[in-house]
Amino acid sequence: MSDQVHVFQKRFAVSTRGRGPQEITDYVADIVAESGVRTGTVQVFTHHTSCGLLIGENADPSVCRDLDRFFGKVAPDGDPMFEHDAEGDDDMPAHVRSVLTGVSLGIPVSDGRAALGTWQGIFVWEHRTVPHERRVTVTVTGLRGG
């Protein structure tokens, strides 16, 4: 095995359907495979302040529905406590939800694959009510195998 660290980066766009999750696990898996890295880390980053990234249950869709209801209670649209509403009632709540979900994930790479658990999936979570095109950058860093 080479002891030289390899860095591979790729971007892609996700067209969301409006508020809610869009699974990107397969996109990330393909990029990790393309990188040739066998052991290391994959970082996933979105370039936006009103969507987020999360690792969550990808087998039962009720988990995503429950999370969506939770976000709605924590940061409801049109809440009068929010001053920032330049783009509508969902503007500031989307920013709050983005802070809660985060915009970056780090995942170990083992044996050339993102080392996710059995029921884990990677999601872009759109926090705005209307569809958007979201940019995602994936950076894989580590050792290539032989």
C-alpha positions as CSV (number, residue, x, y, z in Angstrom):
1,M,0.0,0.0,0.0
2,S,1.3,3.4,-0.9
3,D,1.9,5.8,2.0
4,Q,1.2,8.8,-0.2
5,V,-2.1,10.6,0.7
6,H,-4.4,11.0,-2.2
7,V,-7.0,13.7,-2.5
8,F,-9.9,13.5,-4.9
9,Q,-12.7,16.1,-5.2
10,K,-15.9,16.2,-7.2
11,R,-19.0,18.4,-7.3
12,F,-22.6,17.6,-8.3
13,A,-26.0,19.3,-8.1
14,V,-29.1,18.0,-6.4
15,S,-32.5,19.2,-7.7
16,T,-34.7,19.2,-4.6
17,R,-38.5,18.8,-4.7
18,G,-39.0,21.4,-1.9
19,R,-38.9,20.9,1.8
20,G,-37.7,17.5,2.9
21,P,-34.9,14.9,2.3
22,Q,-33.2,13.9,-0.9
23,E,-30.9,10.9,-0.5
24,I,-27.4,11.2,-2.0
25,T,-25.8,8.1,-0.6
26,D,-25.3,6.5,-4.1
27,Y,-23.7,9.7,-5.5
28,V,-21.2,9.8,-2.6
29,A,-20.5,6.0,-2.9
30,D,-19.7,6.4,-6.6
31,I,-17.3,9.3,-5.9
32,V,-15.5,7.3,-3.1
33,A,-15.2,4.4,-5.5
34,E,-13.9,6.6,-8.3
35,S,-11.3,8.2,-6.0
36,G,-9.5,4.9,-5.5
37,V,-9.0,5.7,-1.8
38,R,-9.2,2.5,0.3
39,T,-8.7,4.0,3.8
40,G,-9.4,7.6,4.7
41,T,-12.2,10.1,5.0
42,V,-14.9,11.4,2.8
43,Q,-16.2,14.9,3.5
44,V,-19.5,16.0,2.0
45,F,-20.3,19.8,2.0
46,T,-23.2,21.8,0.7
47,H,-22.7,25.4,-0.4
48,H,-26.0,26.8,0.9
49,T,-27.5,28.3,4.1
50,S,-31.0,27.1,3.7
51,C,-30.5,23.4,3.3
52,G,-28.4,20.9,5.3
53,L,-26.8,17.5,5.3
54,L,-27.5,14.7,7.6
55,I,-26.9,11.0,8.1
56,G,-30.2,9.3,9.0
57,E,-32.3,6.2,8.7
58,N,-32.9,5.3,5.0
59,A,-35.1,2.2,5.4
60,D,-38.3,3.6,6.9
61,P,-39.7,6.8,5.3
62,S,-41.6,7.6,8.5
63,V,-38.3,8.6,10.1
64,C,-38.0,11.5,7.6
65,R,-41.6,12.5,8.1
66,D,-41.0,12.6,11.9
67,L,-37.9,14.7,11.4
68,D,-39.7,17.1,9.2
69,R,-42.4,17.5,11.9
70,F,-39.7,18.1,14.5
71,F,-38.0,20.8,12.4
72,G,-41.5,22.4,12.0
73,K,-41.9,22.7,15.8
74,V,-38.4,23.9,16.4
75,A,-38.4,26.6,13.6
76,P,-42.0,27.1,12.3
77,D,-42.6,29.1,9.2
78,G,-43.9,32.6,9.8
79,D,-42.9,32.7,13.5
80,P,-43.0,36.3,14.6
81,M,-39.8,36.0,16.6
82,F,-37.9,36.0,13.2
83,E,-37.0,39.3,11.7
84,H,-35.3,38.0,8.6
85,D,-38.0,37.2,6.0
86,A,-36.6,38.7,2.8
87,E,-37.6,35.6,0.8
88,G,-40.8,34.7,2.6
89,D,-42.1,33.1,5.7
90,D,-39.8,30.1,5.3
91,D,-36.6,32.1,4.9
92,M,-35.3,32.4,8.5
93,P,-36.8,29.1,9.6
94,A,-34.8,27.5,6.8
95,H,-31.6,29.1,8.0
96,V,-32.2,27.9,11.6
97,R,-32.9,24.4,10.3
98,S,-29.7,24.5,8.3
99,V,-27.7,25.4,11.4
100,L,-29.3,22.4,13.2
101,T,-28.6,19.9,10.4
102,G,-25.2,21.3,9.5
103,V,-23.7,21.8,6.0
104,S,-20.8,19.3,6.3
105,L,-20.4,15.6,7.1
106,G,-17.3,13.5,7.7
107,I,-17.5,9.8,7.1
108,P,-14.7,7.2,7.4
109,V,-13.7,5.3,4.3
110,S,-12.8,1.7,4.9
111,D,-12.0,-1.0,2.2
112,G,-12.8,1.6,-0.5
113,R,-16.3,2.4,0.7
114,A,-18.0,5.0,2.9
115,A,-18.3,3.2,6.2
116,L,-21.9,3.8,6.9
117,G,-24.0,1.7,9.2
118,T,-26.6,-0.8,7.9
119,W,-29.6,1.7,7.9
120,Q,-27.6,4.9,7.4
121,G,-28.1,7.1,4.4
122,I,-26.7,10.5,3.4
123,F,-29.3,13.2,2.7
124,V,-29.5,16.7,1.5
125,W,-32.4,18.2,3.5
126,E,-34.1,21.0,1.7
127,H,-35.4,23.5,4.3
128,R,-37.2,25.8,1.8
129,T,-40.7,25.0,0.7
130,V,-40.0,25.4,-3.0
131,P,-37.5,23.3,-5.1
132,H,-33.9,24.5,-5.4
133,E,-30.8,23.3,-7.2
134,R,-28.2,22.6,-4.4
135,R,-24.4,22.3,-5.0
136,V,-22.6,19.6,-3.1
137,T,-18.8,19.0,-3.0
138,V,-17.4,15.7,-2.0
139,T,-13.7,15.4,-1.0
140,V,-12.1,12.0,-0.5
141,T,-8.7,11.9,1.3
142,G,-6.7,8.9,2.2
143,L,-4.5,6.0,1.1
144,R,-5.1,4.1,-2.2
145,G,-4.9,0.4,-2.1
146,G,-3.0,-2.0,-4.3
